[in-house]
Amino acid sequence: MRGRQIPKRKYFQKISFRMVWYSVLIWLMAFFISGFVKLPFYYLVLPIVIFWLTIFYFKKSEKTVRSGLWISLSWFFMISVLDLVEIVGPYYGNAAFYFSDFRNWLKYPLVLLLPVIYSLIFENKSIKHINGLNWFKNSQLENSVVD
């Protein structure tokens, strides 16, 4: 007897051209911003740029925590590979100089955290929106019982 078949879950998503393009775009924007923006304002401008690129990426993507984690990890590894190529290249032949500049290290936690935080907020908002009416009724019942 053949029972119900359990569907297989896909835990890893495919790496798309769009995902690679946005990681290259983040890397290029960080490089160009570091050339034009003065140092104290760089710490304000780079998070804003990465945040807006994350929003533009998630416009046409699944907005779940799983996809946010996958996107942040893939962007992190792609950007770290591009930085490694930059260190090996002729411009940054001195690796100690590259690693001593904190601007190069700021983009790593931003790339790891911003897609995950954005997807957490969006998923929480969508769950509250779906269950909002029930949540509102339950909170009114709790308040009436307490009073």
N, C-alpha and C positions, 0 to 999 in steps of 0.2 A: 504494500500500500504506500502510495506516494504522498505524503502530507503536504502541507503548505511549504512552499519554498521561501526561505528567508532572503530578502534582497541584499545584495552585497553593497557595502558603502564605499564610496570613494573618499579616501582621506586626503589625498593630495590632488591639487588642481594642476592643470597644465600651465606651463609658462607660455604666455601669449606675447605677441609682438607689442601689444599695447602696454603690458607690464614692463617689458624691457625698455620701451621708449620712455615711459615715465621715470624709470630709475636713471636713465641717461640724462633726461631733462633735469631732474633734481641735482645730479652731479654737475652738470653744466651751469645751472643757475647758481649753485654754491660757489663754483669757480669764478664766475663773472661778478657775482655780488661781492666776493672777497677782494676783487680788483678795484671796484668802484666805490663801495660804501666804506666810510670811515669806521675804525674799529669799535667804538662804543655802540654805534648804531647797527653794526653787523649782527649783534646778538639779539636785536629786535627784528630786523628785516628777514633773516634766514628762517626763523620759525614761522613767520607769516607767509613767506613764499612756499615753504613745504606744506603748511596747512592748506593753502589754496590749491596747490597741486594735488593734494590728497582728496580734497572735495571734488575737484574736476575728475579725478580718476574714479571716484565712487559714484559719479552720476550715472555711469553706464555699467556698473558692476554690482555684484551681490553685496549687500550691506550687513553681513553677519560677522560675528566675532571670529569665526573660523577663517573667513576670507580675509579679514583684517590682519589676523596673525600671519597667514600665508603671504599676503602682500608685503607686510613689513619685513618678514624674514627674507623674502626674495629680493626686495629692494636693498636691504642691508648687504646681502652677499654680492649683488651686482655692483653696488657702489664701492664696496671694499675691493672688488676685483679691478674696477676702473681706477681706484686710488693706487693700487699696487702697480698697475701699468703706468700710472703717472710717475710714481717713484722710480721705476726702472727706466723710464724714458729719459731723454737728454735734459729736460728742463729741471727736474728735481732729482739730480744725481746724488744729492746729499740727503740720505734718509733721516739723519739726525735733525736736520733743519725742518724737514717736513713734520716729523713727530713732535717737535718742540712747539709748533704753532697750534694753539688751542682751537683756532677757527676750523682746522681740519678735523678735529675731534667732536665738534658740536653737532655736525650733521648726523653722526651715527645714532646717538640717543633719540634725536628728533625723528629720524626715519623709522626707528624701532617703535617709538611710542605713539606718534601722531595717528597712523592708520588704525592702531588697536583702540586708542581712546575714542577716535571718531566713530568706529564701528560699534563700540560698546554703547556710546551715547545714542547713536541712531537706532540700534537694536532695542535698547531700553525704551526709547521714545515710541517706537512702533509697537512694542508689547503693551505699553500703557495706553496707546491710542486704540488698540484692538480691545483691550479689556478695560478701557476707561470708564465705560458706563457701569460695569459691575463693580469696579473699584470705588466709584463715586457712591453707589448705593450702599456698599459695605461700610464705607466710612461714615455715612449718615446714620446707619443702623448702630454702629459702635458709639457714635456721639449721643444718640438718643437714649441708649442703654445707660451710659455714664451719667447723663443729666438726670 
